Amino acid sequence: MKRFVFTCLTASLSLTALADTVKISDPWARATAPGAPAGGAFMSLTADANMTLIAAESKASKVVELHTMKMENGVMIMRAVPQIDLPKGQTVSLKPGGLHVMLIGLHAPLKAGEKVDMTLRVKDSQGKEQRLPVAAEIRAMKPAAMPAAHMH
């Protein structure tokens, strides 16, 4: 009986080791001003197989969406996207001004020095979903660069 249990445990651990994974690097969110309705979260994702980020969740806000930001006809446009492809071995950067996670309807401001917990939902090529916990460091907003003095 002990040998059977050991064999089952070994097989289970081997199958777990074969599961596709996504490496999450440098997760962070931008601090928000009091009363701000939304905030952004950013990170780098590297999958060891072709996978897709299909959703994100957080108790910090009413809604969490995957977003993209891009210039269209001289105007910065932000739109929700249904998914973000994670090609095998390629790092996909979720960053300001590009793909990112949007926390909409914040329950409280995102304060520098704290963390915001999220869960990423990813799907592999066979349709199997995984839930990946993320604790994103909240970083202070950097002040806008001051324009240089103009000399005549």
C-alpha positions as a Markdown table, in Angstrom:
| # | Residue | x | y | z |
|---|---|---|---|---|
| 1 | Met | 0.0 | 0.0 | 0.0 |
| 2 | Lys | 2.8 | 2.4 | 0.9 |
| 3 | Arg | 4.4 | 1.7 | -2.5 |
| 4 | Phe | 1.1 | 2.5 | -4.3 |
| 5 | Val | 0.7 | 5.8 | -2.4 |
| 6 | Phe | 4.3 | 6.7 | -3.1 |
| 7 | Thr | 3.8 | 5.9 | -6.9 |
| 8 | Cys | 0.7 | 8.0 | -7.0 |
| 9 | Leu | 2.3 | 11.0 | -5.2 |
| 10 | Thr | 5.3 | 10.8 | -7.6 |
| 11 | Ala | 3.1 | 10.7 | -10.6 |
| 12 | Ser | 1.0 | 13.6 | -9.3 |
| 13 | Leu | 4.2 | 15.7 | -8.7 |
| 14 | Ser | 5.5 | 14.8 | -12.2 |
| 15 | Leu | 2.3 | 16.0 | -13.8 |
| 16 | Thr | 2.3 | 19.2 | -11.8 |
| 17 | Ala | 5.8 | 19.9 | -13.0 |
| 18 | Leu | 4.7 | 19.5 | -16.6 |
| 19 | Ala | 2.0 | 22.2 | -16.3 |
| 20 | Asp | 2.6 | 25.3 | -18.4 |
| 21 | Thr | 3.5 | 28.3 | -16.4 |
| 22 | Val | 3.8 | 32.1 | -16.7 |
| 23 | Lys | 6.6 | 34.0 | -15.0 |
| 24 | Ile | 5.4 | 37.3 | -13.6 |
| 25 | Ser | 8.1 | 40.0 | -13.2 |
| 26 | Asp | 8.1 | 43.4 | -11.5 |
| 27 | Pro | 4.3 | 43.7 | -10.8 |
| 28 | Trp | 3.4 | 47.3 | -9.8 |
| 29 | Ala | 0.5 | 49.7 | -9.8 |
| 30 | Arg | 0.5 | 53.5 | -10.0 |
| 31 | Ala | -0.6 | 55.3 | -6.8 |
| 32 | Thr | -3.8 | 57.3 | -7.4 |
| 33 | Ala | -5.0 | 60.6 | -6.1 |
| 34 | Pro | -7.9 | 60.5 | -3.5 |
| 35 | Gly | -11.2 | 60.1 | -5.3 |
| 36 | Ala | -9.6 | 58.9 | -8.5 |
| 37 | Pro | -12.0 | 56.3 | -10.1 |
| 38 | Ala | -9.4 | 54.1 | -11.7 |
| 39 | Gly | -5.8 | 53.0 | -11.6 |
| 40 | Gly | -3.4 | 51.0 | -13.7 |
| 41 | Ala | -1.3 | 47.9 | -13.0 |
| 42 | Phe | 1.8 | 46.8 | -14.9 |
| 43 | Met | 4.2 | 43.9 | -15.1 |
| 44 | Ser | 6.1 | 41.6 | -17.5 |
| 45 | Leu | 4.8 | 38.2 | -18.4 |
| 46 | Thr | 6.8 | 35.3 | -19.9 |
| 47 | Ala | 5.0 | 32.0 | -20.7 |
| 48 | Asp | 6.8 | 28.7 | -21.2 |
| 49 | Ala | 4.2 | 27.7 | -23.8 |
| 50 | Asn | 1.8 | 29.6 | -26.0 |
| 51 | Met | -0.8 | 31.0 | -23.6 |
| 52 | Thr | -3.3 | 33.8 | -23.4 |
| 53 | Leu | -4.1 | 36.3 | -20.6 |
| 54 | Ile | -7.9 | 36.2 | -20.6 |
| 55 | Ala | -8.8 | 38.2 | -17.5 |
| 56 | Ala | -7.7 | 39.8 | -14.3 |
| 57 | Glu | -9.5 | 40.1 | -11.0 |
| 58 | Ser | -9.0 | 42.2 | -7.8 |
| 59 | Lys | -11.1 | 43.1 | -4.7 |
| 60 | Ala | -9.5 | 46.6 | -4.9 |
| 61 | Ser | -12.0 | 47.7 | -7.6 |
| 62 | Lys | -15.5 | 46.9 | -8.9 |
| 63 | Val | -14.2 | 46.0 | -12.4 |
| 64 | Val | -10.9 | 44.9 | -13.7 |
| 65 | Glu | -10.2 | 45.0 | -17.5 |
| 66 | Leu | -7.3 | 44.3 | -19.8 |
| 67 | His | -6.5 | 47.5 | -21.7 |
| 68 | Thr | -4.4 | 48.9 | -24.5 |
| 69 | Met | -3.4 | 52.5 | -25.1 |
| 70 | Lys | -2.3 | 53.8 | -28.5 |
| 71 | Met | -2.2 | 57.0 | -30.6 |
| 72 | Glu | -5.0 | 57.3 | -33.2 |
| 73 | Asn | -5.1 | 60.4 | -35.3 |
| 74 | Gly | -3.0 | 62.4 | -32.8 |
| 75 | Val | -5.2 | 61.3 | -29.8 |
| 76 | Met | -4.3 | 58.8 | -27.1 |
| 77 | Ile | -7.0 | 56.2 | -27.1 |
| 78 | Met | -7.5 | 53.6 | -24.3 |
| 79 | Arg | -9.7 | 50.5 | -25.0 |
| 80 | Ala | -10.5 | 47.3 | -23.3 |
| 81 | Val | -9.1 | 44.2 | -25.1 |
| 82 | Pro | -10.7 | 40.7 | -24.7 |
| 83 | Gln | -7.3 | 39.0 | -24.2 |
| 84 | Ile | -3.5 | 39.4 | -24.4 |
| 85 | Asp | -1.5 | 36.7 | -26.3 |
| 86 | Leu | 1.5 | 35.4 | -24.4 |
| 87 | Pro | 3.7 | 33.7 | -27.1 |
| 88 | Lys | 6.0 | 31.0 | -25.8 |
| 89 | Gly | 9.3 | 32.3 | -24.5 |
| 90 | Gln | 8.6 | 36.0 | -25.3 |
| 91 | Thr | 8.2 | 38.6 | -22.6 |
| 92 | Val | 5.1 | 40.6 | -22.9 |
| 93 | Ser | 5.3 | 43.9 | -21.1 |
| 94 | Leu | 2.2 | 45.5 | -19.6 |
| 95 | Lys | 3.4 | 49.1 | -19.2 |
| 96 | Pro | 2.1 | 52.7 | -19.1 |
| 97 | Gly | 1.2 | 53.8 | -22.6 |
| 98 | Gly | 0.6 | 50.3 | -23.9 |
| 99 | Leu | -1.0 | 47.1 | -22.7 |
| 100 | His | -2.0 | 47.1 | -19.0 |
| 101 | Val | -4.5 | 46.0 | -16.4 |
| 102 | Met | -7.1 | 48.7 | -15.5 |
| 103 | Leu | -8.7 | 48.8 | -12.0 |
| 104 | Ile | -12.0 | 50.6 | -12.5 |
| 105 | Gly | -14.3 | 51.7 | -9.6 |
| 106 | Leu | -11.6 | 51.7 | -7.0 |
| 107 | His | -12.9 | 51.1 | -3.5 |
| 108 | Ala | -10.0 | 53.2 | -2.0 |
| 109 | Pro | -7.1 | 55.1 | -3.4 |
| 110 | Leu | -4.0 | 53.1 | -4.3 |
| 111 | Lys | -1.4 | 54.3 | -1.8 |
| 112 | Ala | 2.4 | 54.3 | -2.5 |
| 113 | Gly | 4.2 | 51.7 | -0.4 |
| 114 | Glu | 1.2 | 49.4 | -0.1 |
| 115 | Lys | 0.3 | 46.4 | -2.3 |
| 116 | Val | -2.7 | 45.6 | -4.4 |
| 117 | Asp | -3.6 | 41.9 | -4.8 |
| 118 | Met | -4.8 | 40.6 | -8.2 |
| 119 | Thr | -5.4 | 37.3 | -9.8 |
| 120 | Leu | -4.5 | 36.8 | -13.5 |
| 121 | Arg | -6.5 | 34.2 | -15.4 |
| 122 | Val | -4.5 | 32.6 | -18.2 |
| 123 | Lys | -5.5 | 29.8 | -20.7 |
| 124 | Asp | -3.2 | 27.4 | -22.4 |
| 125 | Ser | -3.6 | 26.1 | -26.0 |
| 126 | Gln | -5.8 | 23.2 | -24.8 |
| 127 | Gly | -8.2 | 25.6 | -23.1 |
| 128 | Lys | -7.1 | 24.8 | -19.5 |
| 129 | Glu | -7.3 | 27.8 | -17.3 |
| 130 | Gln | -4.9 | 28.8 | -14.4 |
| 131 | Arg | -5.3 | 31.5 | -11.8 |
| 132 | Leu | -2.1 | 33.3 | -10.9 |
| 133 | Pro | -2.0 | 35.4 | -7.8 |
| 134 | Val | -0.1 | 38.7 | -8.0 |
| 135 | Ala | 0.8 | 41.2 | -5.3 |
| 136 | Ala | 1.6 | 44.4 | -7.1 |
| 137 | Glu | 3.7 | 47.1 | -5.3 |
| 138 | Ile | 2.0 | 50.5 | -5.4 |
| 139 | Arg | 4.5 | 53.1 | -6.5 |
| 140 | Ala | 4.2 | 56.9 | -6.2 |
| 141 | Met | 3.3 | 58.9 | -9.3 |
| 142 | Lys | 6.3 | 60.6 | -10.7 |
| 143 | Pro | 5.8 | 64.3 | -11.1 |
| 144 | Ala | 5.5 | 65.6 | -14.6 |
| 145 | Ala | 8.7 | 66.8 | -16.0 |
| 146 | Met | 9.0 | 70.5 | -15.7 |
| 147 | Pro | 9.6 | 72.3 | -19.0 |
| 148 | Ala | 13.1 | 73.7 | -19.4 |
| 149 | Ala | 13.3 | 77.5 | -19.2 |
| 150 | His | 13.1 | 79.0 | -22.6 |
| 151 | Met | 15.9 | 81.6 | -23.3 |
| 152 | His | 15.5 | 84.2 | -26.0 |
